Amino acid sequence: MDATKQRSKLGLALAGGGPVGGIYEAGAMAALAEALEGVDFTDFDVYVGVSSGAFMSAAVANGLGPAQLARMLVEDDNDEVFDPEMLLRPAVGEYLRRVLQVPVLFWSSLRQYLSDPWHLRLVEAFQGLSHAIPTGIFDSAGIDRLLKKLFSTGGAKQRFSSAQAPALHRGDRPRYR
C-alpha cells in the first residue's frame, strides 16, 4: 500500500478539570460524534488524557462511546455502570488518618526545634506538620473499583498490555505496539 493511500491516525486528547471537566468532555464528545458522521470515537488509534480526561479517554478506549458516557454523566442514566455520585464522596478515611498523625508530627517537630533552637527557626521545625494535610478532598476508591471492573471485562478493547512505562527522569516517551 502506498503512503498516500494510508489512513491517517486519529487520536483523542482530553484535558482534566475534575468532575465538571469530565462531564463537559462527555457532552462535547457526544456533540462531535453526532456532527461527524462515520467517526467512531471508540476506534481511534491513540487515547491521551490528564486527570479526569485520562479517566474519560480510558473509558472511550475501552468501548464506552460518547453517547453512552453522556447518558451516564449528563442525563443521569442510573442504569449504566457509572454512578456520578462516586466522584463527590468525601475522603473521610484520609481525613481521619491525617488527623491521627497530628500529635506524633507535632511532638516530633517540637523535639526537633528544642534540640537546636538557636539555629533552627520555629517555622522550619514545624514544617513536618504539613504531612497532616490530606492529599485530596474526595475519595477515589469508587473510581478505582470502576476502572478495574471496566478493564477486567472481556469486552475491553484496549488492555494496554503492550504499554511500556516511560523513564520520566530521562524524558523517554512511552512506546505502544
Residue pairs with C-beta under 8 A, 6 or more apart in sequence:
9 45
9 46
10 39
10 44
10 45
10 46
11 44
11 45
11 46
11 47
11 48
12 29
12 41
12 44
12 46
12 47
12 48
12 49
12 57
12 60
12 61
13 48
13 49
13 53
13 57
14 25
14 48
14 49
14 50
14 52
14 53
14 54
14 56
14 57
15 21
15 25
15 49
15 50
15 51
15 53
16 49
16 50
16 51
16 52
16 53
16 54
17 24
17 25
17 51
17 52
17 53
18 51
18 52
18 87
19 52
19 84
19 87
19 88
21 51
21 52
21 53
22 52
22 53
22 55
22 56
22 73
22 87
23 73
23 74
23 84
25 52
25 53
25 56
26 56
26 66
26 69
26 70
26 72
26 73
26 74
27 70
27 73
27 74
29 41
29 56
29 60
29 66
29 69
29 70
30 66
30 67
30 69
30 70
30 74
32 39
32 41
32 66
33 39
33 41
33 65
33 66
33 67
34 67
40 65
41 60
41 65
41 66
42 60
42 61
42 63
42 64
42 65
42 157
44 60
44 61
47 57
47 58
47 60
47 61
47 158
48 54
48 57
49 55
49 56
49 57
49 58
55 143
55 147
56 69
58 147
58 150
58 151
58 158
59 69
59 150
60 66
60 69
61 157
61 158
62 150
62 151
62 155
62 156
62 157
62 158
63 155
63 156
63 157
64 72
64 150
68 80
71 77
71 80
72 80
72 81
72 82
72 84
73 82
73 84
76 84
81 146
81 149
81 150
82 146
83 142
86 142
86 143
86 146
87 138
87 142
87 143
88 138
89 138
89 139
89 142
90 137
90 138
90 139
91 134
91 136
91 137
91 138
91 139
91 140
92 139
93 139
94 134
94 135
94 136
94 139
95 134
98 132
98 133
98 134
99 132
101 131
101 132
102 129
102 132
105 128
105 129
105 131
105 132
106 126
106 129
108 128
109 125
109 126
109 127
109 128
109 129
110 125
110 126
112 120
112 125
112 128
113 120
113 122
113 125
113 126
150 156
151 159
160 176
162 176
162 177
163 174
163 176
164 174
164 175
164 176
165 174
166 172
166 173
166 174
